[in-house]
Amino acid sequence: MTTEIVQNQVHTHSPTDAPAMTQLIADSVRDFAARAIAPHVREWDEAQRFPAEIFRQMGELGLMGMLVPENYGGAGLGYHEYVAAIVELSKVDGAIGLSMAAHNSLCTNHILMFGNEAQKQQYLPRLASGEHLGAWGLTEPNTGSDAGNMRTRAVQQADGNWLLNGAKNFITHGISGNVAVVIARTGEPNTPRNATAFVVERGTDGFRGGKKEDKLGMRASETAEMIFEDCIIPDSQRLGNVGEGFVQSLKVLDGGRISIAALSLGIAMGAYEAALAYAKERQQFGQSIMNFQGISFKIADMATEIEAARLLIEHASELKNNHQPVTKASAMAKLFASEVSVRVANDAIQVLGGYGYLKDFPVEKFYRDAKLCTIGEGTSEIQRLVISRQLM
Protein backbone atom coordinates (compact mmCIF):
# COMPACT_ATOMS: atom_id res chain seq x y z
CA MET A 1 0.00 0.00 0.00
CA THR A 2 1.80 3.12 -1.21
CA THR A 3 0.52 6.65 -0.98
CA GLU A 4 -0.48 6.34 -4.63
CA ILE A 5 -2.47 3.19 -3.90
CA VAL A 6 -4.27 4.91 -1.01
CA GLN A 7 -5.15 7.79 -3.31
CA ASN A 8 -6.24 5.38 -6.03
CA GLN A 9 -8.59 3.76 -3.55
CA VAL A 10 -10.17 7.17 -3.02
CA HIS A 11 -10.51 7.69 -6.76
CA THR A 12 -11.92 4.26 -7.61
CA HIS A 13 -14.50 4.01 -4.83
CA SER A 14 -17.73 5.96 -4.72
CA PRO A 15 -19.02 7.27 -1.36
CA THR A 16 -21.25 4.20 -1.10
CA ASP A 17 -18.08 2.05 -1.23
CA ALA A 18 -16.59 3.78 1.81
CA PRO A 19 -16.84 0.72 4.11
CA ALA A 20 -15.02 -1.40 1.53
CA MET A 21 -12.28 1.20 1.16
CA THR A 22 -11.93 1.47 4.94
CA GLN A 23 -11.57 -2.30 5.13
CA LEU A 24 -8.92 -2.29 2.39
CA ILE A 25 -6.88 0.24 4.33
CA ALA A 26 -7.35 -1.68 7.59
CA ASP A 27 -6.15 -4.87 5.92
CA SER A 28 -3.09 -3.14 4.47
CA VAL A 29 -2.14 -1.53 7.79
CA ARG A 30 -2.69 -4.83 9.60
CA ASP A 31 -0.26 -6.55 7.23
CA PHE A 32 2.31 -3.80 7.68
CA ALA A 33 2.01 -3.90 11.48
CA ALA A 34 2.42 -7.68 11.56
CA ARG A 35 5.51 -7.49 9.37
CA ALA A 36 7.31 -4.34 10.51
CA ILE A 37 6.13 -3.69 14.08
CA ALA A 38 5.07 -6.89 15.83
CA PRO A 39 8.55 -8.52 15.86
CA HIS A 40 10.01 -5.50 17.70
CA VAL A 41 7.30 -4.57 20.21
CA ARG A 42 8.98 -6.00 23.31
CA GLU A 43 12.44 -4.77 22.31
CA TRP A 44 11.23 -1.19 21.73
CA ASP A 45 9.15 -1.21 24.91
CA GLU A 46 11.90 -2.47 27.21
CA ALA A 47 14.56 -0.17 25.74
CA GLN A 48 12.10 2.73 25.47
CA ARG A 49 13.43 3.19 21.95
CA PHE A 50 11.61 5.51 19.59
CA PRO A 51 11.78 3.80 16.15
CA ALA A 52 11.91 6.86 13.91
CA GLU A 53 12.56 4.69 10.85
CA ILE A 54 9.12 3.09 11.16
CA PHE A 55 7.43 6.47 10.73
CA ARG A 56 9.35 7.13 7.53
CA GLN A 57 8.05 3.80 6.23
CA MET A 58 4.56 4.77 7.35
CA GLY A 59 4.97 8.01 5.41
CA GLU A 60 5.66 5.97 2.28
CA LEU A 61 2.44 4.08 2.95
CA GLY A 62 0.43 7.30 3.17
CA LEU A 63 -0.21 7.00 6.91
CA MET A 64 1.51 10.23 8.00
CA GLY A 65 -0.76 12.53 6.03
CA MET A 66 -4.02 10.62 5.96
CA LEU A 67 -6.21 13.71 6.44
CA VAL A 68 -4.06 16.00 4.27
CA PRO A 69 -5.49 16.77 0.80
CA GLU A 70 -3.67 15.32 -2.18
CA ASN A 71 -2.61 18.75 -3.45
CA TYR A 72 -0.42 19.04 -0.33
CA GLY A 73 1.02 15.55 -0.74
CA GLY A 74 -1.41 13.74 1.56
CA ALA A 75 -3.70 10.78 1.09
CA GLY A 76 -6.88 12.89 1.17
CA LEU A 77 -8.81 10.43 3.32
CA GLY A 78 -11.50 10.89 5.97
CA TYR A 79 -11.85 9.98 9.61
CA HIS A 80 -13.27 6.47 9.08
CA GLU A 81 -10.13 5.43 7.21
CA TYR A 82 -7.93 7.29 9.68
CA VAL A 83 -9.56 5.55 12.65
CA ALA A 84 -9.17 2.15 10.97
CA ALA A 85 -5.43 2.72 10.51
CA ILE A 86 -4.89 3.82 14.12
CA VAL A 87 -6.87 0.83 15.41
CA GLU A 88 -4.79 -1.67 13.44
CA LEU A 89 -1.50 -0.14 14.57
CA SER A 90 -2.66 0.03 18.19
CA LYS A 91 -3.80 -3.60 18.24
CA VAL A 92 -0.11 -4.41 17.80
CA ASP A 93 1.60 -1.55 19.64
CA GLY A 94 -0.26 1.35 21.22
CA ALA A 95 2.92 3.43 21.26
CA ILE A 96 3.11 3.44 17.46
CA GLY A 97 -0.59 4.25 17.22
CA LEU A 98 -0.11 7.12 19.65
CA SER A 99 2.78 8.68 17.73
CA MET A 100 0.97 8.34 14.41
CA ALA A 101 -2.14 9.94 15.91
CA ALA A 102 -0.25 12.84 17.50
CA HIS A 103 1.62 13.58 14.26
CA ASN A 104 -1.56 13.56 12.15
CA SER A 105 -4.22 14.99 14.47
CA LEU A 106 -2.24 17.63 16.32
CA CYS A 107 0.75 19.13 14.52
CA THR A 108 -0.17 18.36 10.91
CA ASN A 109 -3.87 19.03 11.35
CA HIS A 110 -3.25 22.33 13.15
CA ILE A 111 -1.25 23.59 10.17
CA LEU A 112 -3.87 22.22 7.76
CA MET A 113 -6.74 23.88 9.62
CA PHE A 114 -5.19 27.24 10.47
CA GLY A 115 -2.08 27.76 8.35
CA ASN A 116 -2.03 30.17 5.42
CA GLU A 117 -1.31 28.89 1.92
CA ALA A 118 2.44 29.50 2.15
CA GLN A 119 2.65 27.64 5.47
CA LYS A 120 0.66 24.71 4.11
CA GLN A 121 2.86 24.48 1.03
CA GLN A 122 6.00 24.69 3.14
CA TYR A 123 5.18 22.12 5.83
CA LEU A 124 2.39 19.75 4.85
CA PRO A 125 4.13 17.83 2.03
CA ARG A 126 7.12 16.94 4.23
CA LEU A 127 4.91 16.03 7.18
CA ALA A 128 2.62 13.92 5.00
CA SER A 129 5.52 12.03 3.43
CA GLY A 130 7.06 11.18 6.80
CA GLU A 131 10.22 13.12 5.90
CA HIS A 132 9.38 15.35 8.86
CA LEU A 133 7.87 14.32 12.18
CA GLY A 134 5.47 16.67 13.93
CA ALA A 135 5.12 17.76 17.57
CA TRP A 136 2.44 19.87 19.23
CA GLY A 137 3.04 21.90 22.38
CA LEU A 138 0.25 23.05 24.67
CA THR A 139 0.83 21.34 28.05
CA GLU A 140 3.24 22.84 30.58
CA PRO A 141 4.68 21.56 33.87
CA ASN A 142 2.41 23.71 36.04
CA THR A 143 -0.52 24.30 33.70
CA GLY A 144 -1.95 21.09 32.31
CA SER A 145 -5.68 21.66 31.89
CA ASP A 146 -5.25 25.29 33.07
CA ALA A 147 -3.96 26.41 29.68
CA GLY A 148 -5.12 30.00 30.15
CA ASN A 149 -2.40 30.42 32.76
CA MET A 150 0.47 29.10 30.65
CA ARG A 151 3.94 30.48 31.34
CA THR A 152 5.47 30.00 27.91
CA ARG A 153 5.32 33.49 26.51
CA ALA A 154 5.84 35.12 23.12
CA VAL A 155 6.47 38.86 23.04
CA GLN A 156 6.45 40.74 19.74
CA GLN A 157 9.54 42.86 19.17
CA ALA A 158 9.88 46.19 17.40
CA ASP A 159 10.99 44.45 14.19
CA GLY A 160 7.83 42.30 14.17
CA ASN A 161 9.56 39.08 15.23
CA TRP A 162 8.50 37.23 18.37
CA LEU A 163 10.70 36.40 21.37
CA LEU A 164 9.65 33.00 22.73
CA ASN A 165 10.59 31.78 26.22
CA GLY A 166 9.29 28.90 28.29
CA ALA A 167 8.92 25.13 28.34
CA LYS A 168 6.36 22.54 27.34
CA ASN A 169 6.22 19.04 28.79
CA PHE A 170 4.60 15.68 28.04
CA ILE A 171 5.12 16.44 24.35
CA THR A 172 5.00 13.57 21.88
CA HIS A 173 8.17 13.85 19.74
CA GLY A 174 9.48 16.70 21.91
CA ILE A 175 13.05 15.74 21.01
CA SER A 176 12.71 14.06 17.61
CA GLY A 177 10.04 16.22 16.01
CA ASN A 178 11.29 18.28 13.05
CA VAL A 179 8.38 20.72 13.18
CA ALA A 180 6.46 21.84 16.26
CA VAL A 181 3.26 23.81 16.60
CA VAL A 182 3.64 25.73 19.86
CA ILE A 183 0.92 27.63 21.70
CA ALA A 184 2.35 30.52 23.69
CA ARG A 185 0.79 33.20 25.84
CA THR A 186 0.73 36.56 24.09
CA GLY A 187 -1.57 38.35 26.56
CA GLU A 188 -2.06 38.57 30.29
CA PRO A 189 -2.68 35.36 32.28
CA ASN A 190 -6.27 34.13 32.51
CA THR A 191 -7.64 36.70 30.09
CA PRO A 192 -9.66 35.96 26.92
CA ARG A 193 -7.74 35.25 23.73
CA ASN A 194 -4.36 35.43 25.41
CA ALA A 195 -2.54 32.74 23.40
CA THR A 196 -1.17 32.45 19.85
CA ALA A 197 0.09 29.47 17.85
CA PHE A 198 3.44 29.39 16.05
CA VAL A 199 5.27 26.89 13.84
CA VAL A 200 8.81 26.36 15.11
CA GLU A 201 11.37 24.31 13.19
CA ARG A 202 13.98 22.13 14.85
CA GLY A 203 17.32 23.86 14.56
CA THR A 204 15.91 27.31 15.37
CA ASP A 205 18.27 29.04 17.80
CA GLY A 206 17.02 28.74 21.37
CA PHE A 207 14.76 25.73 20.68
CA ARG A 208 15.82 22.36 22.07
CA GLY A 209 14.45 19.14 23.42
CA GLY A 210 14.64 18.56 27.15
CA LYS A 211 14.14 15.60 29.43
CA LYS A 212 12.76 12.41 27.92
CA GLU A 213 10.18 10.89 30.26
CA ASP A 214 10.53 7.34 31.59
CA LYS A 215 6.95 6.07 31.34
CA LEU A 216 4.73 3.27 32.59
CA GLY A 217 3.48 2.48 29.09
CA MET A 218 3.58 3.75 25.51
CA ARG A 219 7.34 3.50 25.93
CA ALA A 220 8.21 3.39 22.23
CA SER A 221 6.46 6.74 21.71
CA GLU A 222 8.80 9.56 22.65
CA THR A 223 7.49 11.92 25.33
CA ALA A 224 9.74 14.82 26.25
CA GLU A 225 10.09 18.50 27.11
CA MET A 226 10.46 21.27 24.56
CA ILE A 227 12.46 24.24 25.83
CA PHE A 228 12.57 27.76 24.38
CA GLU A 229 15.24 30.23 25.51
CA ASP A 230 15.23 33.61 23.76
CA CYS A 231 13.97 31.90 20.64
CA ILE A 232 13.34 34.36 17.79
CA ILE A 233 10.28 33.44 15.72
CA PRO A 234 9.48 35.41 12.54
CA ASP A 235 5.92 36.69 12.37
CA SER A 236 5.53 34.62 9.19
CA GLN A 237 5.55 31.53 11.48
CA ARG A 238 2.43 32.67 13.31
CA LEU A 239 -0.65 30.48 12.68
CA GLY A 240 -3.76 32.60 12.34
CA ASN A 241 -4.39 35.84 14.19
CA VAL A 242 -2.83 36.90 17.47
CA GLY A 243 -4.93 35.64 20.36
CA GLU A 244 -6.52 32.73 18.49
CA GLY A 245 -4.15 30.02 19.74
CA PHE A 246 -6.32 28.50 22.45
CA VAL A 247 -9.49 28.64 20.34
CA GLN A 248 -7.60 26.88 17.55
CA SER A 249 -6.34 24.28 20.02
CA LEU A 250 -9.85 23.39 21.15
CA LYS A 251 -10.87 22.80 17.53
CA VAL A 252 -7.76 20.71 16.90
CA LEU A 253 -8.48 18.66 20.02
CA ASP A 254 -12.01 17.89 18.80
CA GLY A 255 -10.43 15.79 16.05
CA GLY A 256 -7.55 14.67 18.23
CA ARG A 257 -9.96 13.09 20.70
CA ILE A 258 -11.34 10.90 17.93
CA SER A 259 -7.82 9.64 17.29
CA ILE A 260 -7.24 8.89 20.99
CA ALA A 261 -10.58 7.08 21.06
CA ALA A 262 -9.34 5.02 18.10
CA LEU A 263 -6.07 4.37 19.92
CA SER A 264 -8.07 3.20 22.94
CA LEU A 265 -10.22 0.96 20.76
CA GLY A 266 -7.18 -0.65 19.17
CA ILE A 267 -5.59 -1.40 22.54
CA ALA A 268 -8.88 -2.83 23.84
CA MET A 269 -9.27 -5.00 20.74
CA GLY A 270 -5.71 -6.27 21.03
CA ALA A 271 -6.23 -7.21 24.67
CA TYR A 272 -9.63 -8.78 23.95
CA GLU A 273 -8.34 -10.86 21.05
CA ALA A 274 -5.44 -12.14 23.16
CA ALA A 275 -7.79 -13.03 26.02
CA LEU A 276 -10.29 -14.74 23.72
CA ALA A 277 -7.60 -16.84 22.04
CA TYR A 278 -6.17 -17.85 25.41
CA ALA A 279 -9.61 -18.70 26.84
CA LYS A 280 -10.32 -21.00 23.89
CA GLU A 281 -6.97 -22.78 24.14
CA ARG A 282 -6.43 -22.99 27.90
CA GLN A 283 -7.61 -26.31 29.35
CA GLN A 284 -8.68 -26.75 32.95
CA PHE A 285 -10.66 -29.65 34.44
CA GLY A 286 -10.68 -31.32 31.03
CA GLN A 287 -12.22 -28.46 29.06
CA SER A 288 -11.54 -25.01 27.61
CA ILE A 289 -11.86 -22.28 30.22
CA MET A 290 -14.11 -20.46 27.73
CA ASN A 291 -16.77 -22.97 28.82
CA PHE A 292 -16.73 -21.56 32.36
CA GLN A 293 -19.37 -18.91 32.95
CA GLY A 294 -17.01 -16.68 34.93
CA ILE A 295 -14.70 -16.43 31.90
CA SER A 296 -17.30 -16.44 29.13
CA PHE A 297 -19.29 -13.62 30.75
CA LYS A 298 -16.14 -11.56 31.13
CA ILE A 299 -15.33 -12.07 27.45
CA ALA A 300 -18.92 -11.16 26.52
CA ASP A 301 -18.70 -7.90 28.49
CA MET A 302 -15.42 -7.04 26.74
CA ALA A 303 -16.93 -7.61 23.30
CA THR A 304 -20.02 -5.57 24.13
CA GLU A 305 -18.11 -2.57 25.45
CA ILE A 306 -15.72 -2.65 22.50
CA GLU A 307 -18.67 -2.60 20.08
CA ALA A 308 -20.25 0.32 21.94
CA ALA A 309 -16.96 2.25 21.81
CA ARG A 310 -16.63 1.51 18.10
CA LEU A 311 -20.09 2.91 17.41
CA LEU A 312 -19.40 6.11 19.36
CA ILE A 313 -16.19 6.61 17.37
CA GLU A 314 -17.98 5.90 14.10
CA HIS A 315 -20.62 8.51 14.96
CA ALA A 316 -18.01 11.15 15.83
CA SER A 317 -16.07 10.35 12.66
CA GLU A 318 -19.18 10.76 10.53
CA LEU A 319 -19.89 14.16 12.07
CA LYS A 320 -16.29 15.24 11.53
CA ASN A 321 -16.30 14.09 7.90
CA ASN A 322 -19.47 16.10 7.29
CA HIS A 323 -18.10 19.23 8.99
CA GLN A 324 -20.79 19.14 11.67
CA PRO A 325 -20.28 20.09 15.33
CA VAL A 326 -18.32 17.28 16.94
CA THR A 327 -17.19 18.56 20.35
CA LYS A 328 -19.67 16.54 22.40
CA ALA A 329 -19.47 13.41 20.24
CA SER A 330 -15.67 13.32 20.20
CA ALA A 331 -15.48 13.87 23.96
CA MET A 332 -18.01 11.08 24.54
CA ALA A 333 -16.10 8.73 22.24
CA LYS A 334 -12.78 9.54 23.88
CA LEU A 335 -14.15 9.24 27.41
CA PHE A 336 -15.94 5.95 26.86
CA ALA A 337 -13.35 4.27 24.65
CA SER A 338 -10.43 5.17 26.92
CA GLU A 339 -12.14 3.83 30.02
CA VAL A 340 -13.24 0.70 28.14
CA SER A 341 -9.61 0.21 27.12
CA VAL A 342 -8.51 0.19 30.76
CA ARG A 343 -11.30 -2.17 31.82
CA VAL A 344 -10.75 -4.60 28.95
CA ALA A 345 -6.99 -4.71 29.48
CA ASN A 346 -7.53 -5.31 33.19
CA ASP A 347 -9.99 -8.13 32.50
CA ALA A 348 -7.68 -9.64 29.88
CA ILE A 349 -4.98 -10.03 32.52
CA GLN A 350 -7.54 -11.67 34.80
CA VAL A 351 -8.50 -14.15 32.08
CA LEU A 352 -4.86 -15.12 31.55
CA GLY A 353 -4.24 -15.31 35.29
CA GLY A 354 -0.57 -15.58 36.17
CA TYR A 355 0.41 -15.60 32.51
CA GLY A 356 -1.26 -12.24 32.07
CA TYR A 357 1.29 -10.78 34.46
CA LEU A 358 4.25 -11.94 32.37
CA LYS A 359 5.98 -10.00 29.61
CA ASP A 360 6.01 -13.16 27.48
CA PHE A 361 2.29 -12.52 26.89
CA PRO A 362 0.96 -9.30 25.30
CA VAL A 363 -1.77 -8.29 27.72
CA GLU A 364 0.47 -6.79 30.42
CA LYS A 365 1.67 -4.23 27.86
CA PHE A 366 -1.87 -3.45 26.75
CA TYR A 367 -2.66 -2.90 30.44
CA ARG A 368 0.22 -0.44 30.85
CA ASP A 369 -0.48 1.35 27.58
CA ALA A 370 -4.22 1.74 28.14
CA LYS A 371 -3.98 4.08 31.11
CA LEU A 372 -2.53 6.94 29.11
CA CYS A 373 -5.71 7.03 27.02
CA THR A 374 -7.68 8.32 30.03
CA ILE A 375 -5.13 11.13 30.52
CA GLY A 376 -3.73 12.33 27.18
CA GLU A 377 -5.51 15.05 25.14
CA GLY A 378 -7.76 15.80 28.09
CA THR A 379 -8.33 13.59 31.12
CA SER A 380 -11.58 11.70 31.65
CA GLU A 381 -12.56 14.45 34.08
CA ILE A 382 -12.02 17.11 31.40
CA GLN A 383 -14.09 15.06 28.92
CA ARG A 384 -16.95 14.96 31.42
CA LEU A 385 -16.62 18.73 31.85
CA VAL A 386 -16.72 19.24 28.07
CA ILE A 387 -19.74 16.96 27.69
CA SER A 388 -21.67 18.54 30.56
CA ARG A 389 -21.06 22.04 29.20
CA GLN A 390 -22.28 20.95 25.78
CA LEU A 391 -25.42 19.50 27.37
CA MET A 392 -26.02 22.77 29.25
Salt bridges, closest charged atoms under 4 A:
ASP27 OD1 - ARG30 NH1 2.81
GLU43 OE1 - HIS40 ND1 3.52
ASP45 OD2 - ARG368 NH2 2.75
GLU46 OE2 - ARG42 NE 2.75
GLU53 OE2 - ARG49 NH2 2.91
GLU70 OE2 - HIS11 NE2 3.17
GLU88 OE1 - ARG30 NE 3.05
GLU88 OE1 - LYS91 NZ 3.53
ASP93 OD1 - LYS365 NZ 2.69
GLU140 OE2 - LYS168 NZ 2.91
GLU213 OE1 - LYS211 NZ 3.70
ASP214 OD1 - ARG219 NH1 2.80
GLU229 OE2 - ARG208 NH2 3.35
ASP235 OD2 - ARG238 NH2 2.85
GLU273 OE2 - LYS91 NZ 3.39
GLU305 OE2 - ARG343 NH2 2.88
GLU307 OE2 - ARG310 NH2 2.49
GLU314 OE1 - ARG310 NH1 2.94
GLU318 OE1 - HIS80 NE2 2.64
GLU339 OE1 - ARG384 NH2 3.12
ASP347 OD1 - LYS298 NZ 3.95
ASP360 OD1 - ARG42 NH1 2.77
GLU364 OE2 - LYS359 NZ 3.63
GLU364 OE1 - ARG368 NE 2.92
ASP369 OD2 - LYS365 NZ 2.48
